[in-house]
Amino acid sequence: MDKDLIMQQEATNDGQTIHLYYDDMVGMYVAYGLSAYYADMVTDPIISFSEAIGRPAALLGKQQVLYLRQGLTKVEHVQKTYYQFRMRQKVGVAGYKRWEEKIKK
């Protein structure tokens, strides 16, 4: 996973996009920052805080990714590397900071 790419995509997240990156070491997809926040709204991922990225992280297994594939619009998919999903409505960032602080504790 490219840390700079992740940081750029989350900094420019439009309030409606979930970016998922495949992590070979754990065999799961990971969402960071706003993408993790939005993923947590629509599925039940494992939530943690990534010290390397400096943002919350959501780990999604096959069932959660399947749920996203069935319920959201898939924009981009690179086999075993990356997914991008669009939520039907813009969520925004209103509750993100409060959610992030809860994750850091």
KEKE-3310 file (N, C-alpha, C; in steps of 0.2 Angstrom, whole numbers, plus 5000, padded with zeros to 4 digits):
npx = (5004:5002:5007:5007:4998:4986:4985:4983:4971:4962:4963:4957:4944:4927:4917:4908:4914:4921:4937:4946:4959:4969:4977:4990:4997:4988:4977:4965:4954:4958:4952:4955:4955:4942:4936:4936:4928:4915:4914:4912:4899:4891:4893:4900:4915:4931:4938:4952:4967:4978:4995:5005:4998:4992:4978:4961:4958:4949:4946:4941:4933:4929:4915:4910:4915:4908:4895:4896:4898:4886:4877:4882:4888:4900:4914:4927:4939:4952:4959:4962:4968:4963:4948:4935:4921:4905:4894:4877:4871:4879:4889:4897:4908:4904:4903:4915:4927:4924:4921:4934:4941:4936:4940:4954:4956)
npy = (4994:5011:5024:5038:5039:5035:5045:5056:5053:5052:5065:5072:5066:5066:5065:5055:5044:5027:5021:5006:4996:4982:4972:4962:4955:4953:4948:4955:4969:4986:5001:5019:5033:5045:5036:5024:5029:5030:5017:5011:5015:5008:4995:4982:4983:4979:4990:5001:5010:5017:5019:5021:5028:5038:5039:5033:5016:5004:4987:4975:4960:4947:4945:4958:4966:4960:4964:4978:4978:4974:4983:4996:5008:5002:5009:5008:4994:4985:4970:4961:4972:4985:4994:5005:5013:5021:5030:5031:5044:5059:5060:5068:5076:5079:5072:5065:5069:5067:5054:5049:5053:5045:5032:5033:5032)
npz = (5000:4996:5005:5003:4993:4999:5009:5001:4994:5005:5010:5000:4999:4995:5004:5001:4997:4998:5000:4998:5002:4998:5010:5010:5020:5030:5024:5021:5017:5019:5025:5027:5038:5032:5024:5032:5042:5034:5030:5042:5045:5036:5037:5047:5052:5058:5069:5071:5076:5065:5067:5057:5047:5053:5056:5059:5056:5046:5046:5034:5030:5019:5019:5023:5012:5002:5006:5004:4990:4986:4990:4987:4975:4964:4959:4955:4953:4956:4955:4970:4975:4976:4980:4975:4981:4980:4990:4991:4996:5000:5015:5022:5034:5047:5059:5060:5067:5081:5081:5077:5088:5098:5093:5095:5108)
capx = (5000:5006:5005:5006:4992:4981:4984:4980:4964:4958:4963:4952:4938:4922:4911:4904:4918:4925:4943:4948:4966:4970:4983:4992:4999:4982:4972:4959:4954:4958:4950:4958:4952:4935:4934:4935:4922:4910:4913:4909:4892:4887:4895:4903:4922:4936:4941:4958:4970:4984:5000:5009:4995:4990:4971:4958:4958:4944:4948:4935:4934:4926:4908:4909:4916:4903:4890:4897:4897:4879:4873:4884:4890:4907:4917:4934:4941:4958:4959:4966:4973:4959:4941:4932:4914:4902:4888:4871:4871:4884:4888:4901:4913:4902:4904:4921:4932:4921:4922:4941:4944:4934:4945:4961:4957)
capy = (5000:5017:5028:5045:5039:5034:5051:5060:5051:5053:5072:5074:5062:5070:5064:5050:5038:5023:5018:5000:4994:4975:4971:4955:4952:4950:4945:4959:4975:4991:5008:5023:5040:5046:5030:5020:5031:5029:5010:5009:5017:5004:4988:4981:4982:4979:4997:5002:5017:5016:5024:5023:5033:5043:5040:5027:5011:4999:4980:4972:4954:4945:4947:4965:4969:4958:4968:4984:4977:4973:4989:5003:5008:5001:5014:5005:4988:4982:4963:4960:4977:4991:4995:5012:5013:5028:5030:5034:5051:5062:5059:5073:5075:5082:5067:5062:5071:5064:5047:5048:5053:5039:5027:5034:5031)
capz = (5000:4995:5011:5000:4989:5004:5012:4996:4993:5010:5010:4994:4999:4994:5008:4998:4994:5002:4997:5001:5000:5000:5014:5009:5026:5034:5019:5022:5014:5024:5024:5032:5038:5031:5021:5037:5045:5030:5030:5048:5045:5032:5038:5054:5051:5064:5069:5075:5074:5061:5068:5051:5043:5058:5055:5060:5050:5047:5042:5031:5028:5013:5020:5023:5005:4998:5007:5000:4983:4984:4993:4985:4968:4963:4954:4953:4956:4954:4958:4975:4977:4978:4978:4977:4981:4981:4994:4988:4998:5004:5022:5025:5039:5053:5065:5060:5073:5087:5080:5077:5095:5101:5091:5097:5116)
cpx = (5004:5003:5003:4999:4986:4980:4981:4973:4960:4958:4958:4946:4932:4916:4906:4907:4921:4931:4945:4954:4967:4977:4985:4994:4993:4977:4965:4960:4954:4956:4953:4954:4944:4932:4932:4928:4915:4908:4910:4901:4888:4888:4898:4910:4925:4939:4947:4961:4977:4990:5004:5005:4993:4982:4968:4958:4952:4946:4941:4937:4929:4918:4906:4910:4911:4896:4890:4896:4890:4875:4876:4886:4897:4909:4923:4936:4947:4959:4964:4970:4968:4952:4939:4925:4911:4895:4883:4870:4877:4884:4892:4905:4911:4903:4911:4926:4930:4922:4929:4944:4942:4938:4952:4962:4958)
cpy = (5006:5022:5035:5045:5039:5041:5056:5059:5053:5061:5075:5070:5067:5069:5059:5044:5034:5020:5012:4998:4987:4975:4963:4951:4949:4947:4948:4965:4980:4998:5013:5030:5040:5039:5025:5022:5029:5021:5007:5011:5012:4997:4988:4979:4981:4986:4997:5009:5015:5021:5026:5028:5039:5044:5033:5022:5006:4993:4977:4965:4953:4947:4954:4968:4966:4962:4975:4984:4977:4979:4996:5002:5007:5005:5011:4999:4986:4975:4962:4965:4983:4991:5002:5011:5020:5026:5033:5042:5053:5062:5066:5071:5078:5078:5064:5063:5067:5057:5045:5048:5047:5033:5027:5032:5023)
cpz = (5000:5000:5008:4996:4994:5007:5007:4995:4998:5011:5005:4994:4999:4998:5006:4996:4999:4998:5001:4998:5002:5004:5013:5015:5031:5030:5019:5018:5020:5021:5029:5032:5037:5028:5026:5041:5041:5030:5036:5049:5041:5033:5045:5054:5058:5064:5074:5073:5071:5063:5062:5047:5047:5057:5057:5054:5052:5043:5040:5028:5022:5013:5020:5016:5001:4999:5004:4993:4981:4986:4990:4978:4968:4958:4951:4956:4953:4958:4963:4977:4980:4976:4979:4976:4982:4985:4990:4989:5001:5011:5025:5031:5046:5060:5065:5065:5079:5087:5080:5084:5099:5099:5094:5105:5117)
residu = (MET:ASP:LYS:ASP:LEU:ILE:MET:GLN:GLN:GLU:ALA:THR:ASN:ASP:GLY:GLN:THR:ILE:HIS:LEU:TYR:TYR:ASP:ASP:MET:VAL:GLY:MET:TYR:VAL:ALA:TYR:GLY:LEU:SER:ALA:TYR:TYR:ALA:ASP:MET:VAL:THR:ASP:PRO:ILE:ILE:SER:PHE:SER:GLU:ALA:ILE:GLY:ARG:PRO:ALA:ALA:LEU:LEU:GLY:LYS:GLN:GLN:VAL:LEU:TYR:LEU:ARG:GLN:GLY:LEU:THR:LYS:VAL:GLU:HIS:VAL:GLN:LYS:THR:TYR:TYR:GLN:PHE:ARG:MET:ARG:GLN:LYS:VAL:GLY:VAL:ALA:GLY:TYR:LYS:ARG:TRP:GLU:GLU:LYS:ILE:LYS:LYS)
# end
